[in-house]
Structures are given as C-alpha cells and as structure tokens.
Amino acid sequence: MVIARPAWAGRNYTLLTAATVIAGLGSSGALIASAFAVLGAGGSATDVGLVATARTVPLVLFLLVGGALADRLPRHRVMVAANALSCLSQGAFAALVLAGRPELWQMAVLAALGGTGQAFFAPASEGMVLASVSGAHSGRAFAVFRMGMNGANIGGAALGGALVAAVGPGWVLAIDSLCFALAGALRAFLDVSGVPERTPGAGLLHDLRDGWREVISRPWLWAVVVQFAVVNAVIVAAESVYGPMVADEYLGGSGPWGIALAAFGAGTVGGALLMTRLTPRRLLFVGSLCVFPLALPSAALAVPLPAAGLTAIMFATGVAVEVFAVTWMTALHQEIPEDKFSRVSSYDWLGSLAMVPLATALAGPVQDLIGRKAALWGCSALIALLTAAVLCVPDVRRLTRRPPREPGQADAPAGSAAGVAEPAG
C-alpha cells in the first residue's frame, strides 16, 4: 500500500524532513554511545559530564556567529557544511573508540567540534521547513516535521542503547557519522532557485546588532526568550539532577524513570499529531497557556507521586510542549523578516541554552541549602510565575495568525500591528 504524499509537502519539505529524521536517529543513539565510550575508556561520571560540557560550551559560544553567517550565506550551504563537520568529528570519535582506549582530551575536543557544527546548523535550519510550504499549511507542516523528528529521537535512543550493548559504542558513533553524511547529501539537493540572492552586510558585528534590534523591538519575542532561558534551565536541572535521585529513592530505580522519560517523548509525538489538526488563531496566547503544564513534573517529583502518576504527567507535558513549539515557530515565521530570521533564531537558541550549565551546576548546592523538595517546588513556582508574567504582555495575548500572503505581497514592517487582533491598549 502506497501512502500518498500531501499536496503541500513539496520536494524541499520532503528532503528536509527526511534529512532531519535520519540525523535524529543517529544523534540520539550517539548521545548514549559517547557516554559509554567515556566509561569504557575508564572514565568516571565526572568525565562523562566534562565531555558533555565540551559539546555544550562551543554550542553556546558560536550560536550568534552561526545565525549571522546563515543570514549572509545560502542557508542550505551552511547546513551542509555543518553536517560535514559533524560527520567528520563523529567519524574520528568512532575511529578512536574502535582503535582502542581514547584519551579524555581527544573525546572532549571531538565533542566540541560536534557542538560547533550544531551551533552553525541550528540557526540556519530554523525556518527552512516553514519556508518550504505555503503559509496556509505552515502549522500542519511544522507539526508533521516535529512528529518525525521526535519519533526519530525516541527510536534512535532505543536503538542506540540496544546497539551499544550489542556491538559497542564505537559502531554506534560510526553510524551517527554516516547519518550526518546522508542528511547533508539530502540537504545538498534542496532547490533554492526561488531564494533571493543575499547581499553582503556591513560586517558581522553590525549584523548581530541588527538581529538584536529585531528581538528587543518585539516585546512578545524577548519576553518568551527570557522566560525560556529560566524555564529550560530549571527543567534540565530538575530532570537531570533531581529526577534520577527521586527515582532511585522512591520510584523503584532507573526503570520507572526511563519509562517516564519515554512517556514524555511519546507525548511530544502526540502533541505534534494534535497540531496537524488544530490551527489556533491566537498563537502565542494558546502556546503560553501550554507552558503551565511544564511546572507539573517538578511538582510530581517533589510530592513524590507514584511512578504511574509521574508517567502520566510526563506524557501530558510532552503534548503541551509540542503545542507551544508549533505555535512559537509559526509566530516567528509569520512575524520575522526572512533575511533576518537566522539571527533572531540564534538569539532564541542562546536564550534557551545559556543558563542550563549554570542551573545544573547549582542544583546540588541549592539542594544542600534548602533541601530537594523545596528546590523542586521552587522549580515549579518559577515556571508558573514566569509564564503568568509573559501572559501579562499585551502582544503575547493579541498576536494572531494572519491569512497567508499572496505572491508578491510584502511582509508587514517590523514592529507593525499586522499580527495583532485588537488595537494596542
């Protein structure tokens, strides 16, 4: 039985989605493989953390540069080059592991190269999917794309874990390298004949300042970026530091905790499926309401709820996260000029990641100071309070989905009220 491709899913959309699924399958397994590679080389849990940090630091440092570069060069070329760097770094990582006991510094350097590739890839990739379909189908297209991406992440983690046990981490890293090569090859075949030529700007710093002005000129944009700088940080701290400890003491160990995390992943797939049917008019109002459930997992760990209750909450949270993700990206694609999209996206990414290392580093000392239960309730309170504050921003409540532009119709000027349903005030 052949499944017909939707009429709105053109060649570029299909290539981009297929490339993302392939890369996601490899990368999710590689995250597990890299940790076991460090442990297999005689490393400690601290060494695993150091290699993970080595990947995160260049990702944060180079995001803004990557965004500015992607607005100067054809974005598909930046994506292909970033995939090539990731392919080479993971291939070298695999070769070291397969050849024998790699040194910690070697693994850290290769992880840093992978993080650098991601820093240039992420801003360039944002908006490419939505730019490949008409505005009338943008929400549904992004939801289907996210569904494939999340499904690949879940499947890749499960397959990667099984393969690490069966054949060892080196071969899983080699598969990831191959996946990056295939994904880059698919992206190289994107049809960019309709994309206007980019003209050189006045310089990198000028481009970064221009992107910053785009962010701060829109209260709805910078408010959500600031919100998620804290929200992402406390969620990662709660789930990476406190969650395993609660699971070990009260929920029966790593098995129930793994099931709860898998339920979150399943929820993201369900949320993406839901958004193929829903097209909310007040994009950010609906999306922001769906941020409130993100406070529930920390509260469930603070109680703590039984494993079944935590699993149900994690599934519901995954659904809510996807609703927010689709409405957020739809709003960005609608409101941000195409030639500045990657720079704005890089500030969004930077806000989402910048405070995560600090939060995870402080999680232990905060627990020692006020106790784990109070720390978890504090995480929930911060998420709820910041979300309520964002909903107090008028543009967040009023930004609405506009009808798709007709061919040749200009974008609304930056800072206009074209996306606002009611008059300001």
N, C-alpha and C positions, 0 to 999 in steps of 0.2 A: 504494500500500500504506500503510495507516494503522497506525502503531505505537501499541499500547495503552499508556496511562499506568499505571504500577504502582499497585496499590490504596492503598499507603501514601503516595503522592505527592498530597496534597490540594491545595486551591486556594491556600492560603498558601505552601506549599512551591514550587508551580509558579511563582507570581508572584515569589517571592524569587529563585529560580534564574534565571528569565528576565531579571529586572532586573540581576542580577549579570553575566550573560553579555553583555548589551547594554552595560553600563557598562564592563566589561573590554575589549570590542572597541574602544571609543572611547579609553579611558585609555591602553592600551598603545601605540596609534598616536600619541597626543598627547605622550607622553614623547619620542618621536623628533622629532615636529614642533616641540616647544618648543626643543630643542637647535638644530635647523636654522634656526628663526626667529631665534635669537640670532646665529648665524653669518651668516645672510643680512642682518642689520642691521649687519654689520661688527664683530661681537663676536669675542673671542678664546676660546680654550679655557678660560681663567680666568673669563671672563664666563659661559660655559655652566655652569661649576661654581658661580658665585655665584647664578645663577637656581635651580639645583637645590637649593642650600643654603637659599635663601629659602623654598622649599617645605617643607624638612625641619624647619627651626627651629620654626615655629609648630605643626607636627605634634607635635613632642616637648613643646612648652610647654603645649599645651591638651589633651593626651590625658586627664590626670586629671580636669580640669574636665568634659570630654566624658563620661567614664564616670560621674561623679557626677550629671550632668544626665540622662543616659539612665536612671538608676535612680529619678529623681524624676518624669520625664515619660513619656508613652507612647513607647516606643522607635521605633515606626514614624513618629511625627511628627518626632522628632529626625533620623531617616534622610532623610525627605523634605525637611526644611529644609536639611540638609547637602548633599543633591543639588542643591537650588535654588541654594545659594551657589556650588557648583562649576560649575553650568550658567552662571550669570551671569559668573563670573570667566573661564571659558574662552571664553565668547562675547565678552567685552570684549577678551581676548587676541587672539582671531581677528580682531576688527574692527580692532584696532591694526595687526596684521601685514598685513591686506589693504589697509588705507588707505595704507600707506607704511612708512617706516623708524621703528619704535617705539624709544623710549628704553629704555636698560637698566633704569633705575629703575622704569619703568612695568611692564616684564615681570616684574621681581622682586616688585613689590607684588601683581600678579595671581597670580603663582605662590604667594606667601604666603597669599593668600585661598583658593586651592585647597587648600593644606596645612591651613589652619584647618578647612575643610569636612571634610577626611579625618579630622582629629583628633576631630571630634564624631561622624562617621559610624561609624568603626571600632568603638568600644566598644558603640555601640547595636546594630550589626549582629551582633556575636558572640552566638551562642546563639539568634538568631531562627530560623535554619534548623532546628536540632535541636528547638526548642520547637514547631515546626510539624508534627512527626511523632511517633508513639508511640515509647517507649523501645526496644521490640523492634527497630525499624528504624532507630534513630538512626545507628549506624555506617555502614550502607549508604547512608542518605540523605545524610549528610555527604560520603561518598566520591563519590557521583554529583554532588553540588553542586560539590565541588572539581574533579572532572573537567571539568565545564562551565566553571568559572572559569579553570582552567589552559589549556584548549583555546582559550578566548576570548583569553587573554593572548598565546598563541602566534600565533593567527590575526590578532589585532589588530596585533601588532608587524610581522608580514609585510605585511599590507595597508596599515598606516600608512606603512611605509617605501616601498612602491610608490607610494602616493598622494602622498607628499611629493615624490617625483621627478617624478610626472606632473602634478600640479596645484598644488604648493607647500604649505608648512606651514600657511598661514592657513586653507585649506579643511579641512585635517585637524583643526585646532583647533575649527573651526566644527562639524564632525561630532561631535567629542567633546562639545561643548556640547549638541548635540541628543540624544546618547546619554544624558547626565545627565538631561535633561528627560524622556525616555521612561522611564528607570529610576525616577525619582522618581514619575512618574504611576502606574506599576505598583505601587510600594510604597504609594501613597496608597489603593489599593483592597484592602489587606490586611484581612481580617476579624479584628478584635480584640475581638469581643463577649465572648469567653470569658476575656479577660485581666483579672485583678482590678484594680480602681482603685488607683492609687498614692496613698499619704498623704504629705503634706509632711514632710520630715525636720526635724532640729533645726538645720540650716544646712549650707552647703557644706563647711566645714572638718570638721564632725562626720561628714558622710558620707564624706569622704576618709579620716579616721582609722578609721572603721568598715570601709571596704574594706581598709585596710592591715592591720587586725587579722585580717580573713579570710585575707589572704595569709600573714602570719607565723605564724598558728596551724596551718598545714598544712606540715610540712617538705617533703613531696613537691612542693608548689606553689612555694615560694620557692626551693628548690634548682634546679628546672628553669628558673625565670625568671632566676636568677643565671647558670646555665650558658649560656643562650642570649644573655644580654647580651654575653658574651665570644665565643661561637661565631659569632653573626651578625656581630659586628664584624670578626673576623679573616677570615671568609669573604668579606665585602664588600671588605675591603682587598685580599685575595689576588686576587679576580676582577676588581675594577675598576682596580687599580693594577698588580699584578704580572702578571696573566694576559695583557693585551694586549702587554706588553713581551716576555714569553717567546714569545708567538705571533709577534711581529714578527721576533725574532732566530732562532728555532729551528723554528717550525712552518709557515712559509710565509705569514704575514701575517694580515690580518683575516678572510679567507675561512674558513680552518680553525677559527679561534677562534669565529666566528659559528656554524659547524656544531656545535661542541662545546656552545655555549650552547643552541642549538636542541635538541640531544640531551638536555640536562638538562630542558628544558621537556617534551619528549616523554616522558621518564621520569616526570615528575610526573603526566601523564595516565595512563600505565601503572600507576603506583602507586595512583592513585585507583580505577582499574578493578579492580586486585587487591583493594582493600579493600571492594569491593562483594561479594566472595566470602568474605573472611576476617572472623572475629569473635573476635580473641584474647581470652582470659579475663583474663590478667594484663596489663592495658592499658599501664601505664607501663613495665613491665619490657620488653615487646616493643618499645614505642616508643623507649625509651632505647637498646636494642641497635641500633636502626636509625639512631642518631645517629653511631655509629662510622664508617660509610662517608663521612660528611661530611669526614673528615680526608683522604680519598684524592685529591681534586682538587689540593689544595695540594702533596701529595707528588708527584703526577704532574707538576706544573709544576716542582717542584724538581729532578727527575731530569735533564732533562725527557723524558717519554715522547713517542713519535711522535704525530701528530695522531689517528690511528685509535685508539690506546690511550687517549688523553685523552677522546675522544668516547665510548668505551665506558664509561669510569669516570663521566663526567658523566651518562650515561643511568642507570646503576645508582644514582648518588647521588640523582637525581630520584625514582626509585622509593622509595628509603629515606626521603626527606624526606616524601613523601606518607603513608607508613605511620605515621611519627611524628605528622604533623599530624592525621590522623584519630583516632588513639588519644588524643592530647592533648586534642583538643576533646571527645571522648566522655567522658573523665575529668572535665574541667571541668564539662560539662553534668550529669553524674551527681552530682558532689560539692558544687557551689557553689549556695547558695540562689538562686532565681530573682530575688528582689528586690535581690540584691547582685551579680548576675552582671556587669553592665556596669562596675562599679567594679573588680572583680577583673580583668576583661579589660583595663581601661585600664592597670593596673599591669603586666600581661603585655606589652602593646604597648610601654609605656615601657621596660621592661627590654630588649625586643628591639631598640629603636631608639636608645637613649640613647648608647651607646658607638660607634655607627657613624661619626658625623662625626669623633670623636677618632681612631679607628683609621685612617680614610682619610687624615687629616691627618698622622699619624705614620708612615704606610707608607714614604714617601720617605726621611725621616731615618733610620728603622730600617735600610732597605736600605743607605744610605750608611755606617752604623755597622758593621753585621755582614755585609753582603752579601745579595743577593737570595736565593740558595739557602738560606742559614741562616735568613733571615726566613720563607721558605715552609715549611721543616721545622719552624720554631717554631710556625707556624700549625697545622700538622697535630698537633704534640705537644700544644698547648693543647686542641684539640678532643678528642683521645683521653683526656687526663688528666682533664679536667672531666667527661667522660661516665662514666669509670670512677668518679670521686668521687660522682657522682649515683647510680650503681648501688649505692653503699655505704649510701645512705639506706634504712632498712628499709621505709618506706611506699611508696617507689618500686617496690620488688620485690614488695610484697604487695597493692597496690591492685588490686582485681579488678572485673570487670564484674558488676554486680548485675542480677537479674531486673527488668524494668520494673515501676514502681509501679502498683498498681491505682488506679482513680479514687478520689480522696478520701484516699488514703494519704499521710501526712505525709512530708516529707523527713526524712532522718536528721539529727539535730542536728549543728551544726558541731563538728568535732573528734572525732566518734564513730568507732568502728572498723567501721562498717557496710560500708565498702568494702574491708576488709582480710580476706584469706582466712584467715590464721593469726593466733593471738594474738601481740600485740607481744612482742618479745624472744625 
